[in-house]
Amino acid sequence: MKKLKNLLINSKKELLFKKVKKDQLPEIIKFINFNLNINITKKFYLWRYFFEGSFNSFVCLAQNKIIAHVGFTKYRTGNSNKYLYSRHSSVVSKKFRNKKIYSKLVEYSLKKLKNLDTLLLWPNKNNNKKNINSIKKKNLFNITNRFIFFKNKNENKNINKLKKFKEIEIIRRYLKINNNIHIIHKNIGYIKQRYFHLNNNKYYYHEFYNRSFAVFTKNKSDNEYVLIDLIGDKNKKNSHIEYLIKNLSFYYSINIKKKLKPSKFIDTGVRFNLICITNKNMKLKNYDIHLADTDTFLKIR
C-alpha cells in the first residue's frame, strides 16, 4: 500500500503547482514555520512576497496538501519595465525531498515571474540548484563571501555609539551620489521597504566625510554590530571600512578571494553564497555581498 501511495505522489498528475493566494496564508505560514523551525508572521510574509497586489511565491501540493514552497522578493531595477527577483523561503517537506520536486517548483515559478531581468539565488546544501532550464540570460555569477569579525580592543567610544537610523531623509544625499556596485538597485523605495516597514528591526548608521553611509544592525547571537550596507561614493568605500576597522568591532561579509592580514579579523567559518543570473553586464569580480539583501539578520516577528 505504501509503495502504491509513493507511486501516486511521484506521478505528474498528483503534483499540483500553484501561485500563492491570500486565503492559503495560514496553511503556508504553518508549513514554513514547521519545516524551517522558524516563526514568521503574516505581516512578515506579506512584506516579503506581496508586491503591487500579487504574490511572488509558489507552492507544490500533493493530495491537496502543501509539500513545498518557494518565495521571491521583487525589486524594481533601473529599467522601469524589468524586475529583479531574489529567491527566499525555499523548503520541501522532509518526506518529499530528493524527488526533484523542488527543481520542478522553481522551473514552474520562473515561468510565472513577470518581466524577469535578474534572478538572485542564495544556495545552501538543501537548495543548491544552479542549472535552470527555463531562464536564458547572458551572464551567470557564482559568488562566495566569508563572514568575518573585526575585533577592535581599543574601540573609540564616540563611534561605538552609532546613531539610530530612524529618519529616511539622512540617506537621500548619499543615494544621489551612490556609485557603489549593488546588484539590487538602491533607491529611496528600497530604503523605505527594507529599513522602515518592519518596526521590530533596529538599524544604525555612520557617515564618512559626507561621502559614504554605512548601515548596521545587531547580530542576534552576541549583539555585536553587523555592517549590512554601504551607500555613497565608491572611491570612499575602502577608506570608510578602514576607518571603521580602526574604531569599531563589527561583522562584515567579504569576497573569499580578497586577501586580508590575519591579524585584522576573525574568520567565523560562515559562508554566504550568491548566484546571480542576469542580462546586465555587471562587474562583480571580488563582489562583497550586501547583507541587507539577505534574510539573515531580519527579525521575522
C-alpha positions as CSV (number, residue, x, y, z in Angstrom):
1,M,0.0,0.0,0.0
2,K,2.9,2.4,0.9
3,K,4.6,1.7,-2.5
4,L,1.4,2.4,-4.3
5,K,0.9,5.7,-2.4
6,N,4.5,6.7,-3.3
7,L,3.9,6.0,-6.9
8,L,0.8,8.1,-6.9
9,I,2.6,11.1,-5.2
10,N,5.5,10.9,-7.6
11,S,3.3,10.9,-10.7
12,K,2.9,14.2,-12.5
13,K,-0.9,14.0,-12.1
14,E,-0.7,14.1,-8.3
15,L,1.7,17.1,-8.1
16,L,0.0,20.5,-8.5
17,F,1.9,23.7,-8.7
18,K,0.2,27.0,-7.9
19,K,0.8,30.6,-7.3
20,V,0.1,31.6,-3.7
21,K,-3.3,33.1,-2.9
22,K,-4.2,35.1,0.2
23,D,-6.6,32.5,1.7
24,Q,-3.7,30.0,1.7
25,L,-1.5,32.1,4.1
26,P,-2.4,30.4,7.4
27,E,-1.5,27.0,6.0
28,I,1.6,28.3,4.2
29,I,3.0,30.1,7.3
30,K,2.3,27.0,9.4
31,F,4.1,24.8,6.8
32,I,7.2,27.1,6.6
33,N,7.5,27.5,10.3
34,F,7.3,23.8,11.0
35,N,9.7,22.8,8.3
36,L,12.3,25.6,8.8
37,N,11.9,25.7,12.5
38,I,11.2,29.4,12.5
39,N,8.3,31.7,13.4
40,I,7.4,34.1,10.7
41,T,4.2,36.1,10.9
42,K,1.6,37.0,8.3
43,K,2.9,40.6,8.3
44,F,6.4,39.5,7.5
45,Y,5.2,37.2,4.7
46,L,3.2,39.9,3.1
47,W,6.1,42.4,3.4
48,R,8.5,39.9,1.7
49,Y,6.4,38.4,-1.1
50,F,3.4,40.6,-1.8
51,F,4.1,43.3,-4.4
52,E,1.6,45.5,-6.2
53,G,-1.4,43.4,-5.5
54,S,0.1,40.0,-6.3
55,F,2.2,37.3,-4.6
56,N,5.5,36.2,-5.9
57,S,5.5,32.9,-4.1
58,F,4.5,29.5,-5.1
59,V,3.6,26.1,-3.7
60,C,3.5,22.5,-4.7
61,L,0.6,20.4,-3.5
62,A,0.2,16.6,-3.2
63,Q,-3.3,15.4,-2.4
64,N,-4.3,19.0,-1.6
65,K,-1.5,19.4,1.0
66,I,1.4,21.8,0.7
67,I,4.7,19.8,0.3
68,A,6.9,22.6,-1.0
69,H,7.2,26.4,-1.1
70,V,9.4,29.0,-2.7
71,G,9.2,32.8,-2.4
72,F,10.7,35.6,-4.5
73,T,11.2,39.1,-3.3
74,K,10.6,41.5,-6.2
75,Y,12.6,44.7,-6.7
76,R,12.5,47.4,-9.3
77,T,15.5,47.9,-11.4
78,G,16.9,51.0,-13.3
79,N,14.7,49.9,-16.2
80,S,11.0,50.6,-15.2
81,N,9.8,47.6,-17.3
82,K,12.1,45.0,-15.7
83,Y,12.4,43.5,-12.3
84,L,14.9,41.7,-10.1
85,Y,13.7,38.7,-8.2
86,S,15.5,37.3,-5.1
87,R,14.6,33.8,-4.0
88,H,14.0,33.1,-0.4
89,S,12.0,30.7,1.9
90,S,12.7,27.6,-0.2
91,V,11.5,24.5,1.6
92,V,10.4,21.0,0.8
93,S,8.8,18.7,3.3
94,K,11.3,16.1,4.5
95,K,9.1,13.2,3.2
96,F,9.3,14.5,-0.3
97,R,12.9,15.6,-0.7
98,N,15.3,14.1,-3.3
99,K,12.4,13.6,-5.7
100,K,13.1,16.7,-7.9
101,I,10.0,18.4,-6.6
102,Y,12.0,21.5,-5.6
103,S,13.5,21.7,-9.2
104,K,10.1,21.4,-10.7
105,L,8.7,24.1,-8.4
106,V,11.4,26.5,-9.3
107,E,11.0,25.9,-13.0
108,Y,7.3,26.5,-12.7
109,S,7.8,29.6,-10.6
110,L,10.2,31.3,-13.0
111,K,7.8,31.0,-15.9
112,K,5.2,32.9,-13.8
113,L,7.5,35.8,-12.8
114,K,6.7,38.8,-14.9
115,N,9.4,40.9,-16.7
116,L,12.3,39.0,-15.1
117,D,15.6,40.6,-15.8
118,T,17.8,39.4,-12.9
119,L,17.5,36.4,-10.6
120,L,19.3,36.0,-7.3
121,L,19.6,32.6,-5.7
122,W,21.0,32.0,-2.2
123,P,22.1,28.4,-2.3
124,N,22.7,26.1,0.6
125,K,23.1,22.4,1.0
126,N,19.4,21.9,0.7
127,N,18.7,24.1,-2.3
128,N,21.8,24.3,-4.4
129,K,20.1,24.2,-7.8
130,K,22.2,26.1,-10.3
131,N,21.1,24.9,-13.7
132,I,17.8,26.4,-14.5
133,N,16.3,25.4,-17.9
134,S,13.5,28.0,-18.1
135,I,15.8,31.1,-17.8
136,K,18.2,32.1,-20.5
137,K,20.3,35.0,-19.6
138,K,23.7,36.4,-20.7
139,N,25.6,36.3,-17.5
140,L,25.9,34.0,-14.5
141,F,28.0,34.9,-11.5
142,N,28.7,32.5,-8.7
143,I,29.8,34.5,-5.6
144,T,31.1,33.3,-2.2
145,N,31.8,35.6,0.7
146,R,33.2,34.8,4.1
147,F,31.6,36.2,7.2
148,I,34.3,37.8,9.3
149,F,34.6,39.7,12.6
150,F,36.8,42.7,13.1
151,K,37.7,42.8,16.8
152,N,38.9,46.2,18.0
153,K,40.3,46.1,21.5
154,N,40.6,49.8,21.7
155,E,37.2,50.9,20.4
156,N,36.6,54.6,20.0
157,K,33.8,55.4,22.5
158,N,32.3,58.0,20.2
159,I,31.9,55.8,17.1
160,N,30.8,52.9,19.3
161,K,27.6,54.9,19.8
162,L,26.4,54.7,16.3
163,K,23.3,56.8,15.5
164,K,19.9,55.1,15.2
165,F,18.7,55.0,11.6
166,K,15.2,56.5,12.2
167,E,14.9,59.2,9.6
168,I,14.9,58.4,5.9
169,E,16.0,62.0,4.9
170,I,19.5,61.4,6.2
171,I,20.3,59.0,3.4
172,R,18.9,60.8,0.4
173,R,22.0,62.7,-0.5
174,Y,24.1,59.5,-0.4
175,L,21.7,57.9,-2.8
176,K,22.2,60.8,-5.2
177,I,26.0,60.2,-5.3
178,N,25.8,56.4,-4.9
179,N,28.0,54.6,-7.4
180,N,28.9,51.6,-5.3
181,I,28.3,48.3,-7.0
182,H,24.9,47.0,-5.9
183,I,23.2,44.0,-7.6
184,I,19.9,45.2,-6.2
185,H,19.2,48.8,-7.2
186,K,19.3,51.1,-4.2
187,N,16.8,53.9,-4.4
188,I,14.5,55.6,-1.9
189,G,11.9,52.9,-2.5
190,Y,14.3,50.1,-1.5
191,I,15.3,52.1,1.6
192,K,11.7,52.5,2.8
193,Q,10.8,48.9,2.1
194,R,14.0,47.4,3.7
195,Y,14.5,49.6,6.7
196,F,11.3,51.3,7.7
197,H,8.5,48.7,7.2
198,L,9.3,46.3,10.0
199,N,9.3,48.2,13.3
200,N,10.9,45.4,15.3
201,N,14.2,45.6,13.4
202,K,16.7,48.2,14.6
203,Y,19.3,49.8,12.4
204,Y,22.2,52.2,12.9
205,Y,24.4,54.3,10.7
206,H,27.8,56.0,10.3
207,E,28.7,58.8,7.9
208,F,32.1,59.3,6.5
209,Y,33.1,62.8,5.3
210,N,29.6,63.2,3.8
211,R,30.6,60.8,1.0
212,S,29.8,57.3,2.4
213,F,26.9,56.0,4.5
214,A,27.3,52.7,6.4
215,V,24.2,50.8,7.7
216,F,24.5,48.4,10.7
217,T,22.3,46.1,12.6
218,K,23.0,43.9,15.6
219,N,23.9,40.2,15.4
220,K,21.3,38.1,17.2
221,S,23.7,35.8,18.9
222,D,26.2,38.2,20.5
223,N,24.7,41.7,20.0
224,E,27.7,42.9,18.0
225,Y,27.3,45.2,15.1
226,V,27.0,43.9,11.6
227,L,27.8,46.1,8.6
228,I,25.0,45.3,6.1
229,D,25.1,48.1,3.5
230,L,27.4,50.8,2.2
231,I,25.9,53.6,0.0
232,G,27.7,56.6,-1.5
233,D,30.9,57.3,-3.3
234,K,32.7,54.0,-4.2
235,N,36.1,55.8,-4.1
236,K,35.5,56.3,-0.3
237,K,34.4,52.7,0.4
238,N,37.8,51.2,1.3
239,S,38.7,54.3,3.4
240,H,35.4,54.2,5.2
241,I,35.8,50.5,6.0
242,E,39.4,51.0,7.2
243,Y,38.2,53.8,9.5
244,L,35.6,51.5,10.9
245,I,38.1,48.7,11.5
246,K,40.3,51.1,13.5
247,N,37.5,52.3,15.7
248,L,34.8,49.7,16.0
249,S,34.2,45.9,16.4
250,F,31.8,44.6,13.8
251,Y,30.9,41.7,11.4
252,Y,31.3,42.1,7.6
253,S,30.8,39.9,4.5
254,I,33.8,40.0,2.2
255,N,34.6,38.1,-1.0
256,I,36.5,34.9,-0.3
257,K,39.1,35.9,-3.0
258,K,40.2,39.1,-1.2
259,K,43.2,38.9,1.0
260,L,43.4,40.5,4.4
261,K,46.1,40.3,7.1
262,P,45.0,37.6,9.5
263,S,45.7,39.8,12.5
264,K,42.9,42.1,11.4
265,F,40.0,39.8,11.6
266,I,38.5,36.5,12.8
267,D,37.0,34.2,10.3
268,T,33.7,32.9,11.7
269,G,33.6,30.0,9.2
270,V,30.2,31.1,8.0
271,R,29.9,31.5,4.2
272,F,27.4,33.4,2.1
273,N,26.7,32.1,-1.4
274,L,25.0,34.0,-4.1
275,I,24.2,33.1,-7.7
276,C,23.3,36.0,-10.0
277,I,21.7,35.3,-13.4
278,T,21.2,38.4,-15.4
279,N,21.0,40.2,-18.8
280,K,23.1,43.0,-17.4
281,N,26.8,43.4,-17.9
282,M,27.9,43.7,-14.2
283,K,31.4,43.9,-12.8
284,L,31.1,41.5,-9.9
285,K,34.7,40.3,-9.6
286,N,35.5,40.2,-5.8
287,Y,32.0,41.4,-5.0
288,D,31.2,41.9,-1.3
289,I,27.6,40.8,-0.7
290,H,25.5,43.4,0.9
291,L,23.9,41.6,3.8
292,A,20.9,43.8,3.8
293,D,19.9,41.9,0.6
294,T,19.6,38.7,2.6
295,D,17.1,37.5,5.2
296,T,19.8,36.5,7.6
297,F,19.7,39.4,10.0
298,L,16.0,40.1,9.8
299,K,13.7,39.7,12.9
300,I,10.8,37.9,11.4
301,R,8.2,38.8,14.1
